Amino acid sequence: MPEHVSVYQLLGMTLLVLVAVAWVIGLAVMLRRSRHEAALWRSGHGLPALPHQRQTGPGRESVELTPAEEDAFAGLVRQLGGGR
């Protein structure tokens, strides 16, 4: 151990090196895992956390209105539209 370097400096440098090594290992694991998930996504399996998407939308709904209901709706539209 050099004379001009304190014990705290050596401990600090050792701790920094250990943290850097742990960070690099964690980063490599995350990148490897994301590469595996991307391969699953491309192969068509998808991600297990996401539900399967529907290819078509819901069916259209329509209701026949009576003439009285059509008049009431037209009055409501005029009222909410400010008479336009």
Secondary structure per residue as TSV (DSSP state, phi and psi in degrees):
chain	resnum	aa	ss	phi	psi
A	1	M	-	360.0	126.4
A	2	P	-	-63.4	150.3
A	3	E	T	-73.4	-29.0
A	4	H	T	-87.9	0.2
A	5	V	S	-108.2	127.8
A	6	S	-	-81.9	166.5
A	7	V	H	-64.1	-38.2
A	8	Y	H	-64.6	-37.2
A	9	Q	H	-65.9	-40.7
A	10	L	H	-66.4	-41.5
A	11	L	H	-65.6	-40.2
A	12	G	H	-64.2	-43.4
A	13	M	H	-65.5	-40.5
A	14	T	H	-62.5	-43.5
A	15	L	H	-63.6	-43.4
A	16	L	H	-62.2	-40.6
A	17	V	H	-65.3	-43.3
A	18	L	H	-63.4	-41.3
A	19	V	H	-65.3	-41.0
A	20	A	H	-64.4	-41.1
A	21	V	H	-65.0	-43.3
A	22	A	H	-63.1	-38.6
A	23	W	H	-65.3	-42.8
A	24	V	H	-65.0	-40.7
A	25	I	H	-64.5	-43.8
A	26	G	H	-62.8	-40.7
A	27	L	H	-64.3	-41.3
A	28	A	H	-64.2	-40.1
A	29	V	H	-65.3	-43.3
A	30	M	H	-64.0	-42.2
A	31	L	H	-66.5	-39.1
A	32	R	H	-65.7	-41.4
A	33	R	H	-65.5	-41.8
A	34	S	H	-68.0	-33.0
A	35	R	H	-66.2	-38.7
A	36	H	H	-65.7	-43.4
A	37	E	H	-66.1	-35.5
A	38	A	H	-66.2	-37.7
A	39	A	H	-65.8	-38.5
A	40	L	H	-64.5	-39.4
A	41	W	H	-64.0	-43.8
A	42	R	H	-69.3	-30.3
A	43	S	T	-79.6	-5.5
A	44	G	T	99.3	-2.6
A	45	H	-	-75.6	-27.7
A	46	G	-	76.0	179.7
A	47	L	-	-92.4	139.4
A	48	P	T	-68.7	-20.3
A	49	A	T	-82.8	-16.6
A	50	L	S	-99.5	136.0
A	51	P	-	-72.0	158.2
A	52	H	-	-69.6	140.1
A	53	Q	-	-85.6	139.1
A	54	R	-	-75.9	143.6
A	55	Q	S	-85.5	-21.6
A	56	T	S	-123.9	156.3
A	57	G	-	-83.0	175.8
A	58	P	-	-68.5	157.7
A	59	G	-	-67.2	152.4
A	60	R	-	-79.1	142.4
A	61	E	-	-115.4	142.7
A	62	S	-	-145.9	150.1
A	63	V	-	-129.9	132.5
A	64	E	-	-78.3	129.7
A	65	L	-	-100.6	146.5
A	66	T	-	-76.3	162.7
A	67	P	H	-58.0	-36.4
A	68	A	H	-65.6	-39.6
A	69	E	H	-68.8	-38.4
A	70	E	H	-62.9	-40.9
A	71	D	H	-64.4	-43.7
A	72	A	H	-63.3	-40.5
A	73	F	H	-66.1	-41.8
A	74	A	H	-62.9	-39.3
A	75	G	H	-64.7	-39.2
A	76	L	H	-65.2	-41.8
A	77	V	H	-63.3	-42.8
A	78	R	H	-63.2	-40.7
A	79	Q	H	-65.9	-45.2
A	80	L	H	-73.9	-27.3
A	81	G	T	-83.7	0.6
A	82	G	T	75.8	28.3
A	83	G	T	82.6	6.7
A	84	R	-	-76.6	360.0
